[in-house]
Amino acid sequence: MRTQIPRYLDSLPQVLWWELDELILFIVCLMVGIFTRHLWEFTLIGCVSVWAMGKVKGGQSEGFILHMFWWYGVPGFLLENGPSSEIGEFLE
């Protein structure tokens, strides 16, 4: 008996043409638009943000967005046991 293994086993789940992280970004923008009563503006901001995120992620390795957040020092993405992103050279 043969077992089929999916081709993209480690890829994120997709909803329509968006990956899960892109969908979450769009939903957050949509909810901010609902709460601030600027739905159309934040829907447009959400679409542009998802498009820009897809461009940044395109052709990069898995975890590129998290690495980029760590590199630029976004709070909440710093490594607990790792070096700071400001250190440019390491000496042994």
N, C-alpha and C positions, 0 to 999 in steps of 0.2 A: 504494500500500500504506500503510495507516494503522498508526501506532505508538502503543501505549497507554503513557502516562506514569503511574506510580503517583501517587495522590493525596497520600500522606504520604511523600514521598521522603526527607526529612531526619529523620524520627522514628526513635527508637531501636528496635531489634528487640524483639519481644515473645515471651515464653514463657508460654503459657496467658494469664492476665490481667495479668501483671506485665511491666513494662519491664525491660530488661537491668540497669540500675543498682539497681532494687529487688530483682531476683533475686540479685544479688551480695551485697547487704546481708543477705538472708535466709540465703544459703549460709554467709556468714561467721558469723552468729549460730548456725547449725546446727553448724558445725565447732567453735566454741568450746564449745557444749554437749556435743559428743562428747568433746572433750579433757578437759573438767572433770567429765565424768560427771553432768551436769545437763541431759540432753537435753530433757526436757519444759519445764523453766523457760526455757531459751534458745530453744526453738521458739516459745513464747508471746512472749518478748521480741522475737524476729525478726518475728513476725506483727504485733505492735503497732508496731514500728519501721517496717516497710514501709507500714502503714496511715498512720502519721504522716507519713512521707516523701511519700506520695501526696497527702495533704492539703496539705502545704506546697507541693508542686510544682503542684498543680491550678490552672489559670488563669494561671500565670506564664509568662514568656518562656523560651526555650531558654537553658540555662546559669545558671538562677536559683540552684541549689544551690551551684555553685562561687562565684558572686558572694556569696552569703550566708556561705560559709566564709571568703572573703577579708575581708568586712566585719567579721566578728567576730574576725578574727585567728587562725584555726585554723592551726597550723604546717603547712607544706608547700603552702599555697595562696596564699602571698604573691607579688606580682608582682615580677619581677626589676628591670624598668626603670620600674615605676609607683610612684605615691606610696603611703605607708603608709596604712592604713585609719583611723589615729587623727587624721589631718589633716581637719578639718571644713570649712575655707574655703581657697580659693586666691585669691591676689591676682596680678594681672598688672602 
